[in-house]
Amino acid sequence: MSETTHVPCPHCTARNDVSRDLLSNQPSCASCAQALFEGKPIELDTPRFDAIALRGDLPVLVHFWAAWSGTSLMLNKWPMMSASQKWEPRMRFAKVNGEAHPDLVKRYGIPLLPGLYTFHRGQVVQHVHERMTPISGQMLDRMIWYALNRL
């Protein structure tokens, strides 16, 4: 019997226990029948953040962004979409508008937008902010490598 992975649905947030062998077969939610992986970052509000970033078994790389940030807009357009298409279902990708959800920015003590945070089983396992180092597609690649090879 294959080991299962807890995958919250990006649409209804229902818990789905999916066999690891079947993750790459485009699984659907047992509750709402929509795709569990769509090859694009999931837009999260606070309740969906709690369900998807904190309760699943897969690492989730979350881009906390702001509309006024050129780096945020650049990451939202291409690198995050490309990473989602390449690496799902091995990990998830999501984005949170930090201006619209300041409660999440405050909860994680994010000093400056944009920020990239990787969550795994409810814990922050890595993060970077624009103030610490320039956020780029290369930084995103390094964070993905860490999540896939160290967690």
Residue pairs with C-beta under 8 A, 6 or more apart in sequence:
2 19
2 20
2 21
2 22
3 19
3 20
4 17
4 18
4 19
4 20
5 17
5 18
5 19
5 20
5 23
5 56
5 57
5 58
6 15
6 16
6 17
6 55
6 56
6 57
7 16
7 17
7 18
7 23
7 27
7 36
7 56
7 57
7 58
7 89
8 14
8 15
8 16
8 51
8 52
8 55
8 56
9 16
9 29
9 31
9 32
9 34
9 36
10 34
10 36
10 38
10 42
10 48
10 52
11 29
11 32
11 34
12 29
12 31
12 32
12 34
13 47
13 48
13 51
13 52
14 29
14 30
14 31
14 32
15 55
16 27
16 29
16 30
16 31
16 36
18 27
18 36
23 89
23 90
24 89
26 35
26 37
27 35
27 36
27 37
27 89
28 34
28 35
28 36
29 35
29 36
36 89
37 88
37 89
37 92
38 84
38 88
39 81
39 84
39 85
39 88
40 81
40 84
40 85
40 93
41 63
41 76
41 80
41 81
41 84
41 93
41 94
41 95
42 48
42 52
42 92
42 93
42 94
42 95
43 94
43 95
43 96
43 97
44 52
44 53
44 62
44 94
44 95
44 96
44 101
45 96
45 100
45 101
46 101
46 103
46 104
49 62
49 94
49 96
49 101
49 104
52 60
52 92
52 94
53 60
53 62
53 94
53 119
54 119
54 122
55 122
56 92
56 121
57 121
58 89
58 90
58 91
58 92
58 120
59 91
59 92
59 118
59 119
59 120
59 125
59 147
59 148
59 151
60 91
60 92
60 93
60 94
60 118
60 119
60 120
61 83
61 91
61 92
61 93
61 94
61 116
61 117
61 118
61 140
61 143
61 144
61 147
62 93
62 94
62 95
62 96
62 116
62 117
62 118
62 119
63 72
63 75
63 76
63 80
63 93
63 94
63 95
63 96
63 114
63 115
63 116
64 95
64 96
64 98
64 104
64 105
64 108
64 110
64 113
64 114
64 115
64 116
64 117
65 72
65 73
65 75
65 76
65 95
65 96
65 97
65 98
65 113
65 114
66 72
66 97
66 98
66 99
66 113
66 114
67 73
67 97
67 99
69 113
69 114
69 130
71 114
71 130
71 134
71 135
72 113
72 114
75 114
75 116
75 135
75 140
76 95
78 137
79 136
79 137
79 140
80 93
80 95
80 140
82 137
83 93
83 140
83 141
83 144
84 93
87 93
87 144
87 148
90 148
91 144
91 147
91 148
96 104
98 104
98 105
98 110
98 113
98 114
98 115
99 113
105 113
108 117
108 124
108 127
110 117
110 129
111 129
111 131
112 129
112 130
112 131
113 130
114 129
114 130
114 135
115 127
115 128
115 129
115 130
115 135
116 127
116 128
116 135
116 139
116 140
116 143
117 124
117 126
117 127
118 124
118 125
118 126
118 127
118 143
118 146
118 147
119 125
120 147
120 151
125 146
125 147
125 151
126 143
126 146
126 147
128 135
128 139
128 143
129 135
133 139
